Amino acid sequence: LGVIIGFISGVLLSFIQGGILAVGSSVIWLVVMGIILIYKLNTKGHT
């Protein structure tokens, strides 16, 4: 839950700052969070 809140606040900061760099970092964070989420779901499924 804390990760989701941090991600949302990061996205909001990106929109406030604007620029291609900020949007790019948001996309990178989205991919990273997706990978972490899938990894956690997979580890829960195996245990």
C-alpha positions as CSV (number, residue, x, y, z in Angstrom):
1,L,0.0,0.0,0.0
2,G,2.8,2.4,0.9
3,V,4.5,1.6,-2.5
4,I,1.3,2.5,-4.3
5,I,1.0,5.8,-2.4
6,G,4.6,6.6,-3.2
7,F,4.1,5.8,-6.8
8,I,1.0,8.0,-7.1
9,S,2.8,10.9,-5.4
10,G,5.7,10.3,-7.8
11,V,3.3,10.5,-10.8
12,L,1.7,13.6,-9.4
13,L,5.1,15.3,-9.0
14,S,6.0,14.3,-12.6
15,F,2.8,16.0,-13.9
16,I,3.6,19.1,-11.8
17,Q,7.2,19.3,-13.0
18,G,6.2,18.4,-16.6
19,G,8.7,17.6,-19.3
20,I,9.7,14.5,-21.2
21,L,12.2,13.4,-18.5
22,A,9.6,13.4,-15.7
23,V,7.1,11.4,-17.8
24,G,9.9,9.0,-18.8
25,S,10.8,8.3,-15.2
26,S,7.2,7.7,-14.4
27,V,7.0,5.1,-17.1
28,I,10.2,3.5,-15.8
29,W,8.8,3.4,-12.3
30,L,5.5,1.9,-13.6
31,V,7.5,-0.9,-15.3
32,V,9.6,-1.5,-12.2
33,M,6.5,-1.6,-9.9
34,G,4.8,-4.0,-12.3
35,I,7.8,-6.4,-12.3
36,I,8.0,-6.2,-8.4
37,L,4.2,-6.9,-8.2
38,I,4.4,-9.9,-10.5
39,Y,7.5,-11.2,-8.6
40,K,5.6,-10.9,-5.3
41,L,2.5,-12.6,-6.7
42,N,4.7,-15.4,-8.0
43,T,6.6,-15.9,-4.7
44,K,3.2,-16.0,-2.8
45,G,1.9,-18.6,-5.3
46,H,4.9,-20.9,-4.8
47,T,4.7,-20.7,-1.0
